[in-house]
């Protein structure tokens, strides 16, 4: 079925369920991983302690995994395919969190504008590098 076609109610419910289950698991995994590096309180902290290193690694890993999956086993899958929705939209969408990274970036910005710019450029560059590596792997 083409991606632009409206899903019948049963397939629509399955699609929503796949995203919800995958998102719940992905968010739980991210939460557990974030406990490895608690972010220091803003008061009295340097900008280096505010960098969410583990979140940078989570986002890069998630981008790489999504790219690899979309390039290999999910390549021919319809965007409405339950496996694609479960793994890409749900699991990896819940696992990665660029919104949390932006919140941490705002705290870093208050310590040092240069450091804030460095973290912003570094996190975007890391994501692009991870996607490039994921695409390049099978060539």
Rosetta blueprint (number, residue, H / E / L):
1 X L
2 X L
3 X L
4 X L
5 X L
6 X L
7 X L
8 X L
9 X H
10 X H
11 X H
12 X H
13 X H
14 X H
15 X H
16 X H
17 X H
18 X H
19 X H
20 X H
21 X H
22 X H
23 X H
24 X H
25 X H
26 X H
27 X H
28 X H
29 X H
30 X H
31 X H
32 X H
33 X H
34 X H
35 X L
36 X L
37 X L
38 X L
39 X L
40 X L
41 X L
42 X L
43 X L
44 X L
45 X L
46 X L
47 X H
48 X H
49 X H
50 X H
51 X L
52 X L
53 X H
54 X H
55 X H
56 X H
57 X H
58 X H
59 X H
60 X H
61 X H
62 X H
63 X H
64 X H
65 X H
66 X H
67 X H
68 X H
69 X H
70 X H
71 X H
72 X L
73 X L
74 X L
75 X L
76 X L
77 X L
78 X L
79 X L
80 X L
81 X L
82 X H
83 X H
84 X H
85 X H
86 X H
87 X H
88 X H
89 X H
90 X H
91 X H
92 X H
93 X H
94 X H
95 X H
96 X L
97 X L
98 X H
99 X H
100 X H
101 X H
102 X H
103 X H
104 X H
105 X H
106 X H
107 X H
108 X H
109 X H
110 X H
111 X H
112 X L
113 X H
114 X H
115 X H
116 X H
117 X H
118 X H
119 X H
120 X H
121 X H
122 X H
123 X H
124 X H
125 X H
126 X H
127 X H
128 X H
129 X H
130 X H
131 X H
132 X H
133 X H
134 X H
135 X H
136 X H
137 X L
138 X L
139 X L
